[in-house]
């Protein structure tokens, strides 16, 4: 696998007071799933840090509106990068409107945690980095359980395909913004975990460390 993001042992710029409203994986139902969506960007014209700034500023534009719509809780923040502890609402087709919060942020990645009521209990990290050939990779990794038994049953019937369509489209749009689309294919992989890997922080940490920008 060409993506090299590693499980995080620590996080940056976090707020220990956030966890009260978070819906952590241990509160959910069903298996703990790690889902990875990533691609090499063809002829990427920006650094990983620049790409992630674009994604942070224009986050809602990268999600396919026919599947989910993100809105920032503070309208005055429109046009500015996402910031730690900022909340967003997300309207998911056929499911309702829920909320997520920025729980982690560094130069090459940020992480959203689900709040109570969300169909999933966990977090998702968006990051960019270079591989050994100096290609820029854009990578999304979620690690979550279903938010409840009800949501778990619904996910089995429809949610899996919707998630895959949402995040692979997100990767494609990021790649078209930063370069000439994807090199090869968009990878989509799901792994069932027994538990959070050692050193992971479900309340404040990323799901992987986005490291590697040889041109900086």
Secondary structure, 3 states (H helix, E strand, C coil): CCCCCECCCCCCCCCCCCHHHECCHHHCEEEEEEEEEEEEECCCCCCHHHHHHHHHHCHHHHCCCCCEEEEECCHHHCCCCCCCCCEEEEEECCCEEEEEEEEEEECCEEEEEEECCCCEEEEEEEEEEECCCCCEEEEEEEEEEECCHHHHHHHHHHHHHHHHHHHHHHHHHHHHHHCCCEEEEEEEEEEEECCCCCCCCCCCCCCCECCCCCCC
